C-alpha cells in the first residue's frame, strides 16, 4: 500500500495538537486523497483556484471563498484580491508554542514528501518589529507557472498558529511582517 504523506500530515497535526491540549479540536482532512488534492490545487493556481471556490464573502478589496475541497477540514479558504491575485490558505490555531513548533516541523516534512523532489524547501525566521515571531518553510519549484508555497508558524504575543499558503509570490507572506 502506498503511503499518503498528506493524510499522514493530517494525522500528525491532530495527534500533536491533542498531545498538547485536551481542549484542542481534532483535525481531519476534507478530502479522500489530500496529497492528490494538494497537487490539483497547485495545478489550478493559474485560474485563481476557480475549481475550488465555494460560497463567498465580499469585502472592499478582497473576496474570501470557502474552499470546496479542504486539505484540513474547516480550516481552508481562498482569498481573491481585486487585481486578480489569489491564495489558497489553511490556518490552524495551536494552544501553545510547543504544539505549534511540532505542528510546523511535522507538516513541513510531510509537505516536502508530498510535493516531491522537484520542490525544494528553505527554512527562515519570521520577524515582527525586529523581533522573532515564528518560522517559515518555503517551497519552490523550477516551474515558472508554479505558485509560491509556504508553511508558517506564527507567534503573535500569546497566540500561536500554523498556516499553509499557496498563491502568488507577490502576496506571499514575507519573512518579516
MDAnalysis code that builds the backbone (N, CA, C; Angstrom):
import MDAnalysis as mda
import numpy as np

u = mda.Universe.empty(531, n_residues=177, atom_resindex=np.repeat(np.arange(177), 3), trajectory=True)
u.add_TopologyAttr("name", ["N", "CA", "C"] * 177)
u.add_TopologyAttr("resid", np.arange(1, 178))
u.add_TopologyAttr("resname", ["UNK", "UNK", "UNK", "UNK", "UNK", "UNK", "UNK", "UNK", "UNK", "UNK", "UNK", "UNK", "UNK", "UNK", "UNK", "UNK", "UNK", "UNK", "UNK", "UNK", "UNK", "UNK", "UNK", "UNK", "UNK", "UNK", "UNK", "UNK", "UNK", "UNK", "UNK", "UNK", "UNK", "UNK", "UNK", "UNK", "UNK", "UNK", "UNK", "UNK", "UNK", "UNK", "UNK", "UNK", "UNK", "UNK", "UNK", "UNK", "UNK", "UNK", "UNK", "UNK", "UNK", "UNK", "UNK", "UNK", "UNK", "UNK", "UNK", "UNK", "UNK", "UNK", "UNK", "UNK", "UNK", "UNK", "UNK", "UNK", "UNK", "UNK", "UNK", "UNK", "UNK", "UNK", "UNK", "UNK", "UNK", "UNK", "UNK", "UNK", "UNK", "UNK", "UNK", "UNK", "UNK", "UNK", "UNK", "UNK", "UNK", "UNK", "UNK", "UNK", "UNK", "UNK", "UNK", "UNK", "UNK", "UNK", "UNK", "UNK", "UNK", "UNK", "UNK", "UNK", "UNK", "UNK", "UNK", "UNK", "UNK", "UNK", "UNK", "UNK", "UNK", "UNK", "UNK", "UNK", "UNK", "UNK", "UNK", "UNK", "UNK", "UNK", "UNK", "UNK", "UNK", "UNK", "UNK", "UNK", "UNK", "UNK", "UNK", "UNK", "UNK", "UNK", "UNK", "UNK", "UNK", "UNK", "UNK", "UNK", "UNK", "UNK", "UNK", "UNK", "UNK", "UNK", "UNK", "UNK", "UNK", "UNK", "UNK", "UNK", "UNK", "UNK", "UNK", "UNK", "UNK", "UNK", "UNK", "UNK", "UNK", "UNK", "UNK", "UNK", "UNK", "UNK", "UNK", "UNK", "UNK", "UNK", "UNK", "UNK", "UNK", "UNK", "UNK", "UNK", "UNK"])
u.atoms.positions = np.array([
    [0.833, -1.173, 0.000],
    [0.000, 0.000, 0.000],
    [0.885, 1.246, 0.000],
    [0.608, 2.178, -0.886],
    [1.401, 3.403, -0.982],
    [1.095, 4.320, 0.194],
    [2.101, 5.006, 0.646],
    [1.938, 5.934, 1.766],
    [1.352, 7.232, 1.250],
    [0.389, 7.768, 1.946],
    [-0.216, 9.033, 1.577],
    [0.319, 10.093, 2.539],
    [1.358, 10.844, 2.143],
    [2.006, 11.762, 3.066],
    [1.097, 12.852, 3.608],
    [0.198, 13.402, 2.800],
    [-0.639, 14.468, 3.314],
    [-1.676, 13.926, 4.280],
    [-2.156, 12.708, 4.058],
    [-3.059, 12.100, 5.041],
    [-2.296, 11.923, 6.352],
    [-1.036, 11.519, 6.246],
    [-0.205, 11.401, 7.445],
    [-0.019, 12.774, 8.087],
    [0.077, 13.828, 7.273],
    [0.189, 15.197, 7.784],
    [-1.008, 15.522, 8.663],
    [-2.198, 15.202, 8.200],
    [-3.407, 15.499, 8.956],
    [-3.413, 14.727, 10.271],
    [-3.059, 13.443, 10.224],
    [-2.994, 12.637, 11.438],
    [-1.929, 13.197, 12.375],
    [-0.783, 13.593, 11.818],
    [0.291, 14.177, 12.606],
    [-0.173, 15.460, 13.286],
    [-0.835, 16.338, 12.532],
    [-1.333, 17.580, 13.107],
    [-2.303, 17.288, 14.240],
    [-3.191, 16.349, 14.021],
    [-4.191, 16.027, 15.037],
    [-3.547, 15.435, 16.285],
    [-2.649, 14.476, 16.109],
    [-2.052, 13.831, 17.281],
    [-1.144, 14.790, 18.049],
    [-0.383, 15.615, 17.338],
    [0.488, 16.576, 18.024],
    [-0.345, 17.599, 18.775],
    [-1.410, 18.058, 18.154],
    [-2.255, 19.044, 18.801],
    [-2.952, 18.461, 20.019],
    [-3.439, 17.254, 19.880],
    [-4.129, 16.625, 21.000],
    [-3.187, 16.353, 22.154],
    [-1.937, 16.046, 21.843],
    [-0.966, 15.802, 22.899],
    [-0.701, 17.072, 23.693],
    [-0.848, 18.236, 23.064],
    [-0.542, 19.488, 23.720],
    [-1.680, 20.071, 24.530],
    [-2.911, 19.716, 24.198],
    [-4.031, 20.328, 24.889],
    [-5.286, 19.516, 24.664],
    [-5.924, 19.088, 25.724],
    [-7.097, 18.247, 25.577],
    [-8.294, 19.010, 25.017],
    [-8.274, 20.351, 25.050],
    [-9.378, 21.142, 24.510],
    [-9.219, 21.432, 23.022],
    [-8.096, 21.073, 22.430],
    [-7.827, 21.351, 21.026],
    [-8.733, 20.495, 20.152],
    [-9.350, 21.115, 19.152],
    [-10.263, 20.390, 18.270],
    [-9.481, 19.459, 17.347],
    [-9.918, 18.205, 17.217],
    [-9.218, 17.282, 16.310],
    [-9.263, 17.795, 14.867],
    [-8.193, 17.561, 14.134],
    [-8.097, 17.969, 12.739],
    [-8.269, 16.759, 11.854],
    [-8.927, 16.960, 10.723],
    [-9.056, 15.881, 9.752],
    [-9.026, 16.488, 8.359],
    [-8.743, 15.658, 7.392],
    [-8.722, 16.119, 6.016],
    [-10.148, 16.195, 5.497],
    [-10.379, 17.133, 4.602],
    [-11.684, 17.256, 3.969],
    [-11.735, 16.544, 2.630],
    [-10.693, 15.779, 2.289],
    [-10.664, 15.061, 1.012],
    [-10.230, 13.616, 1.231],
    [-10.565, 12.773, 0.274],
    [-10.181, 11.358, 0.333],
    [-8.677, 11.172, 0.155],
    [-8.070, 11.985, -0.723],
    [-6.647, 11.877, -1.023],
    [-6.013, 13.271, -0.955],
    [-5.633, 13.717, 0.245],
    [-5.106, 15.082, 0.404],
    [-3.885, 15.386, -0.454],
    [-3.021, 14.419, -0.687],
    [-1.833, 14.686, -1.491],
    [-2.233, 14.993, -2.938],
    [-3.151, 14.209, -3.483],
    [-3.637, 14.472, -4.842],
    [-4.344, 15.828, -4.887],
    [-5.117, 16.148, -3.849],
    [-5.800, 17.436, -3.788],
    [-4.792, 18.573, -3.764],
    [-3.724, 18.432, -2.983],
    [-2.670, 19.452, -2.948],
    [-2.104, 19.679, -4.347],
    [-1.787, 18.602, -5.043],
    [-1.247, 18.739, -6.405],
    [-2.262, 19.402, -7.333],
    [-3.544, 19.060, -7.198],
    [-4.573, 19.671, -8.039],
    [-4.743, 21.159, -7.731],
    [-4.648, 21.526, -6.465],
    [-4.748, 22.936, -6.080],
    [-3.576, 23.716, -6.670],
    [-2.382, 23.174, -6.554],
    [-1.198, 23.824, -7.130],
    [-1.370, 23.976, -8.639],
    [-1.894, 22.955, -9.296],
    [-2.116, 22.994, -10.743],
    [-3.173, 24.031, -11.118],
    [-4.181, 24.242, -10.261],
    [-5.273, 25.175, -10.539],
    [-4.909, 26.627, -10.222],
    [-3.724, 26.860, -9.702],
    [-3.291, 28.209, -9.351],
    [-3.481, 29.221, -10.485],
    [-3.114, 28.917, -11.751],
    [-3.261, 29.922, -12.813],
    [-4.698, 30.420, -13.018],
    [-5.703, 29.650, -12.586],
    [-7.101, 30.079, -12.735],
    [-7.598, 30.825, -11.495],
    [-6.717, 31.059, -10.525],
    [-7.131, 31.685, -9.275],
    [-7.911, 30.713, -8.402],
    [-7.633, 29.421, -8.581],
    [-8.283, 28.353, -7.821],
    [-9.788, 28.314, -8.085],
    [-10.172, 28.624, -9.325],
    [-11.594, 28.695, -9.699],
    [-12.344, 27.398, -9.395],
    [-11.717, 26.251, -9.604],
    [-12.389, 24.972, -9.365],
    [-12.612, 24.682, -7.887],
    [-11.986, 25.441, -7.008],
    [-12.058, 25.175, -5.574],
    [-12.846, 26.221, -4.793],
    [-13.425, 27.201, -5.501],
    [-14.155, 28.278, -4.839],
    [-15.581, 27.848, -4.493],
    [-15.908, 27.987, -3.209],
    [-17.272, 27.713, -2.744],
    [-17.986, 29.023, -2.473],
    [-18.807, 29.062, -1.430],
    [-19.540, 30.271, -1.073],
    [-18.549, 31.384, -0.729],
    [-19.001, 32.637, -0.911],
    [-18.068, 33.749, -0.739],
    [-18.592, 34.819, 0.200],
    [-17.647, 35.605, 0.701],
    [-17.917, 36.819, 1.464],
    [-17.125, 37.925, 0.793],
    [-17.790, 39.012, 0.441],
    [-17.149, 40.113, -0.278],
    [-16.796, 41.248, 0.672],
    [-15.573, 41.766, 0.510],
    [-15.096, 42.902, 1.277],
    [-14.586, 43.941, 0.287],
    [-14.139, 45.100, 0.764],
    [-13.714, 46.176, -0.134],
    [-12.668, 45.747, -1.145],
    [-11.619, 45.083, -0.711],
    [-10.521, 44.778, -1.631],
    [-10.277, 43.288, -1.819],
    [-11.086, 42.453, -1.188],
    [-10.865, 41.009, -1.282],
    [-12.191, 40.260, -1.166],
    [-12.274, 39.148, -1.862],
    [-13.386, 38.219, -1.697],
    [-12.798, 36.952, -1.101],
    [-13.425, 36.461, -0.048],
    [-12.949, 35.249, 0.606],
    [-13.954, 34.144, 0.330],
    [-13.456, 33.058, -0.281],
    [-14.284, 31.902, -0.616],
    [-13.995, 30.760, 0.349],
    [-15.014, 30.041, 0.726],
    [-14.811, 28.794, 1.451],
    [-14.301, 27.798, 0.416],
    [-13.235, 27.094, 0.724],
    [-12.669, 26.131, -0.230],
    [-13.595, 24.921, -0.337],
    [-13.921, 24.525, -1.575],
    [-14.771, 23.349, -1.805],
    [-14.089, 22.079, -1.321],
    [-12.788, 21.996, -1.555],
    [-12.006, 20.856, -1.076],
    [-10.991, 21.409, -0.090],
    [-11.001, 20.848, 1.112],
    [-10.185, 21.382, 2.174],
    [-9.123, 20.380, 2.607],
    [-7.872, 20.810, 2.509],
    [-6.782, 19.956, 2.954],
    [-6.905, 19.668, 4.448],
    [-7.374, 20.644, 5.214],
    [-7.668, 20.459, 6.633],
    [-9.119, 20.909, 6.816],
    [-9.989, 19.974, 7.068],
    [-11.432, 20.217, 7.111],
    [-11.782, 21.382, 8.040],
    [-12.504, 22.362, 7.462],
    [-12.968, 23.505, 8.223],
    [-11.954, 24.613, 8.425],
    [-10.778, 24.498, 7.829],
    [-9.716, 25.476, 8.082],
    [-9.159, 26.127, 6.816],
    [-9.780, 25.915, 5.664],
    [-9.195, 26.399, 4.407],
    [-10.134, 27.352, 3.675],
    [-9.534, 28.353, 3.041],
    [-10.296, 29.310, 2.250],
    [-9.420, 29.848, 1.114],
    [-10.091, 30.498, 0.181],
    [-9.398, 31.110, -0.949],
    [-9.634, 32.612, -0.878],
    [-8.548, 33.356, -0.907],
    [-8.618, 34.814, -0.908],
    [-8.382, 35.286, -2.341],
    [-9.287, 36.116, -2.868],
    [-9.142, 36.658, -4.220],
    [-9.193, 38.178, -4.139],
    [-8.076, 38.827, -4.473],
    [-7.987, 40.272, -4.440],
    [-8.465, 40.849, -5.769],
    [-8.832, 42.106, -5.771],
    [-9.373, 42.766, -6.951],
    [-8.446, 42.807, -8.142],
    [-7.145, 42.698, -7.925],
    [-6.194, 42.768, -9.036],
    [-5.934, 41.407, -9.677],
    [-6.665, 40.380, -9.256],
    [-6.508, 39.058, -9.847],
    [-5.635, 38.107, -9.053],
    [-4.926, 38.593, -8.036],
    [-4.135, 37.706, -7.179],
    [-5.062, 36.821, -6.361],
    [-4.654, 35.581, -6.156],
    [-5.433, 34.656, -5.332],
    [-4.502, 33.810, -4.490],
    [-5.032, 33.314, -3.372],
    [-4.269, 32.426, -2.499],
    [-5.202, 31.411, -1.862],
    [-4.742, 30.173, -1.782],
    [-5.420, 29.109, -1.056],
    [-4.696, 28.993, 0.275],
    [-5.424, 29.115, 1.383],
    [-4.791, 29.078, 2.694],
    [-5.542, 28.154, 3.643],
    [-4.800, 27.556, 4.550],
    [-5.373, 26.768, 5.641],
    [-4.671, 27.231, 6.911],
    [-5.441, 27.572, 7.939],
    [-4.881, 28.086, 9.179],
    [-5.406, 27.296, 10.369],
    [-4.495, 26.889, 11.245],
    [-4.848, 26.152, 12.451],
    [-4.221, 26.860, 13.643],
    [-5.032, 27.156, 14.656],
    [-4.515, 27.730, 15.900],
    [-3.954, 26.609, 16.761],
    [-2.920, 26.936, 17.502],
    [-2.302, 25.968, 18.420],
    [-2.430, 26.499, 19.841],
    [-2.546, 25.605, 20.805],
    [-2.722, 26.048, 22.191],
    [-1.477, 26.675, 22.821],
    [-0.289, 26.328, 22.281],
    [0.939, 26.904, 22.832],
    [2.068, 26.777, 21.815],
    [3.205, 27.358, 22.163],
    [4.350, 27.388, 21.245],
    [4.880, 25.989, 20.940],
    [4.951, 25.125, 21.937],
    [5.492, 23.779, 21.719],
    [4.650, 23.000, 20.720],
    [3.339, 23.093, 20.835],
    [2.457, 22.395, 19.893],
    [2.617, 23.003, 18.502],
    [2.676, 24.328, 18.409],
    [2.851, 24.991, 17.115],
    [4.162, 24.576, 16.459],
    [5.245, 24.489, 17.246],
    [6.537, 24.059, 16.694],
    [6.461, 22.627, 16.180],
    [5.807, 21.757, 16.916],
    [5.663, 20.360, 16.496],
    [4.819, 20.269, 15.230],
    [3.702, 21.002, 15.195],
    [2.842, 21.012, 14.008],
    [3.627, 21.473, 12.782],
    [4.360, 22.569, 12.937],
    [5.108, 23.123, 11.810],
    [6.167, 22.149, 11.306],
    [6.957, 21.598, 12.202],
    [8.042, 20.693, 11.798],
    [7.505, 19.460, 11.081],
    [6.507, 18.849, 11.655],
    [5.947, 17.640, 11.037],
    [5.240, 17.949, 9.727],
    [4.486, 19.048, 9.699],
    [3.790, 19.423, 8.467],
    [4.779, 19.748, 7.356],
    [5.875, 20.435, 7.678],
    [6.887, 20.768, 6.670],
    [7.482, 19.497, 6.068],
    [7.781, 18.510, 6.896],
    [8.311, 17.236, 6.395],
    [7.310, 16.535, 5.493],
    [6.063, 16.481, 5.913],
    [5.039, 15.804, 5.125],
    [4.756, 16.529, 3.816],
    [4.710, 17.867, 3.852],
    [4.503, 18.632, 2.624],
    [5.653, 18.414, 1.650],
    [6.874, 18.398, 2.157],
    [8.032, 18.165, 1.314],
    [7.922, 16.816, 0.613],
    [7.536, 15.804, 1.362],
    [7.379, 14.474, 0.793],
    [6.258, 14.437, -0.241],
    [5.166, 15.109, 0.053],
    [4.027, 15.114, -0.866],
    [4.335, 15.894, -2.148],
    [4.956, 17.052, -2.021],
    [5.267, 17.855, -3.202],
    [6.273, 17.154, -4.108],
    [7.179, 16.405, -3.515],
    [8.119, 15.623, -4.306],
    [9.452, 16.305, -4.524],
    [10.355, 15.597, -5.194],
    [11.735, 16.072, -5.337],
    [11.901, 17.296, -6.237],
    [10.911, 17.613, -7.057],
    [11.044, 18.800, -7.910],
    [10.817, 20.097, -7.126],
    [10.399, 19.985, -5.871],
    [10.210, 21.140, -5.000],
    [11.325, 21.150, -3.955],
    [11.947, 22.306, -3.777],
    [12.997, 22.477, -2.774],
    [12.433, 23.281, -1.611],
    [12.931, 23.011, -0.404],
    [12.453, 23.776, 0.752],
    [13.593, 24.573, 1.375],
    [13.210, 25.679, 1.999],
    [14.160, 26.559, 2.680],
    [13.499, 27.065, 3.965],
    [14.243, 27.004, 5.063],
    [13.750, 27.456, 6.357],
    [14.125, 28.916, 6.563],
    [13.264, 29.645, 7.274],
    [13.553, 31.028, 7.602],
    [12.907, 31.420, 8.913],
    [13.259, 32.588, 9.391],
    [12.695, 33.131, 10.624],
    [11.736, 34.250, 10.256],
    [10.570, 34.247, 10.873],
    [9.632, 35.366, 10.725],
    [9.982, 36.399, 11.786],
    [9.846, 37.676, 11.432],
    [10.107, 38.752, 12.395],
    [8.952, 39.727, 12.388],
    [8.718, 40.332, 13.537],
    [7.748, 41.408, 13.659],
    [8.397, 42.471, 14.533],
    [8.477, 43.665, 14.011],
    [9.103, 44.777, 14.746],
    [10.516, 44.430, 15.200],
    [11.264, 43.726, 14.350],
    [12.644, 43.380, 14.643],
    [12.831, 42.231, 15.621],
    [11.752, 41.621, 16.041],
    [11.816, 40.513, 16.993],
    [11.369, 39.213, 16.326],
    [11.948, 38.073, 16.730],
    [11.499, 36.787, 16.178],
    [10.006, 36.587, 16.441],
    [9.299, 36.116, 15.424],
    [7.850, 35.917, 15.537],
    [7.432, 34.617, 14.853],
    [8.273, 33.588, 14.955],
    [7.930, 32.308, 14.354],
    [8.930, 31.881, 13.306],
    [8.473, 31.009, 12.442],
    [9.347, 30.483, 11.393],
    [8.534, 30.203, 10.136],
    [9.246, 30.047, 9.039],
    [8.608, 29.782, 7.754],
    [9.422, 28.729, 7.007],
    [8.716, 27.855, 6.327],
    [9.331, 26.923, 5.391],
    [8.757, 27.248, 4.025],
    [9.636, 27.640, 3.096],
    [9.208, 27.987, 1.736],
    [9.568, 26.851, 0.792],
    [8.625, 26.542, -0.082],
    [8.835, 25.505, -1.090],
    [8.860, 26.175, -2.457],
    [9.868, 25.845, -3.257],
    [9.967, 26.416, -4.591],
    [10.129, 25.308, -5.618],
    [9.616, 25.599, -6.797],
    [9.693, 24.668, -7.908],
    [10.345, 25.404, -9.079],
    [10.969, 24.681, -9.971],
    [11.579, 25.293, -11.138],
    [10.575, 25.713, -12.195],
    [9.297, 25.389, -12.005],
    [8.276, 25.729, -12.994],
    [7.865, 27.191, -12.857],
    [7.915, 27.921, -13.951],
    [7.575, 29.346, -13.926],
    [6.122, 29.581, -13.536],
    [5.226, 28.667, -13.864],
    [3.804, 28.859, -13.570],
    [3.416, 28.377, -12.169],
    [4.365, 27.814, -11.431],
    [4.061, 27.291, -10.096],
    [3.836, 28.433, -9.108],
    [2.906, 28.251, -8.178],
    [2.684, 29.288, -7.164],
    [3.746, 29.255, -6.078],
    [3.733, 30.272, -5.246],
    [4.526, 30.255, -4.023],
    [3.808, 29.313, -3.057],
    [4.562, 28.455, -2.374],
    [4.002, 27.552, -1.368],
    [4.845, 27.736, -0.116],
    [4.170, 28.020, 1.005],
    [4.919, 28.198, 2.250],
    [4.083, 27.732, 3.434],
    [4.792, 27.315, 4.464],
    [4.179, 26.876, 5.708],
    [4.745, 27.759, 6.822],
    [3.871, 28.394, 7.584],
    [4.280, 29.371, 8.589],
    [3.872, 28.939, 9.989],
    [4.771, 29.174, 10.921],
    [4.427, 29.097, 12.350],
    [4.509, 30.527, 12.847],
    [3.376, 31.045, 13.304],
    [3.284, 32.444, 13.676],
    [3.116, 32.577, 15.189],
    [3.943, 33.420, 15.776],
    [3.824, 33.793, 17.189],
    [3.329, 35.225, 17.221],
    [2.202, 35.436, 17.851],
    [1.645, 36.769, 17.993],
    [1.285, 36.954, 19.459],
    [2.240, 37.440, 20.224],
    [2.124, 37.556, 21.678],
    [1.875, 36.167, 22.257],
    [0.717, 35.898, 22.798],
    [0.438, 34.583, 23.382],
    [-0.299, 33.653, 22.435],
    [-0.613, 34.119, 21.243],
    [-1.333, 33.291, 20.269],
    [-0.332, 32.624, 19.334],
    [-0.649, 31.399, 18.973],
    [0.214, 30.625, 18.086],
    [-0.650, 29.976, 17.008],
    [-0.142, 29.960, 15.785],
    [-0.858, 29.302, 14.699],
    [0.121, 28.780, 13.665],
    [-0.386, 27.882, 12.848],
    [0.370, 27.335, 11.727],
    [-0.535, 27.480, 10.510],
    [0.023, 28.000, 9.428],
    [-0.802, 28.077, 8.230],
    [-0.025, 27.759, 6.961],
    [-0.770, 27.215, 6.025],
    [-0.272, 26.874, 4.702],
    [-0.732, 27.954, 3.741],
    [0.177, 28.435, 2.909],
    [-0.124, 29.445, 1.896],
    [0.257, 28.897, 0.533],
    [-0.685, 28.950, -0.410],
    [-0.419, 28.598, -1.808],
    [-0.978, 29.748, -2.624],
    [-0.111, 30.469, -3.327],
    [-0.612, 31.609, -4.096],
    [0.479, 32.385, -4.778],
    [0.107, 33.583, -5.167],
    [1.024, 34.432, -5.901],
    [2.210, 34.844, -5.033],
    [3.371, 34.861, -5.632],
    [4.564, 35.277, -4.914],
    [4.502, 36.732, -4.484],
    [3.744, 37.560, -5.220],
    [3.626, 38.974, -4.877],
    [2.945, 39.174, -3.531],
    [2.090, 38.250, -3.138],
    [1.394, 38.362, -1.855],
    [1.914, 37.341, -0.853],
    [2.891, 36.570, -1.248],
    [3.429, 35.551, -0.349],
    [3.915, 36.212, 0.925],
    [3.489, 35.690, 2.066],
    [3.938, 36.286, 3.317],
    [5.459, 36.327, 3.390],
    [5.970, 37.459, 3.767],
    [7.416, 37.668, 3.818],
    [7.983, 37.150, 5.144],
    [9.293, 37.092, 5.222],
    [9.930, 36.668, 6.474],
    [9.691, 37.687, 7.577],
    [9.454, 38.930, 7.211],
    [9.166, 39.948, 8.205],
    [7.768, 40.481, 7.955],
    [7.058, 40.755, 9.006],
    [5.694, 41.295, 8.899],
    [5.695, 42.789, 9.096],
])
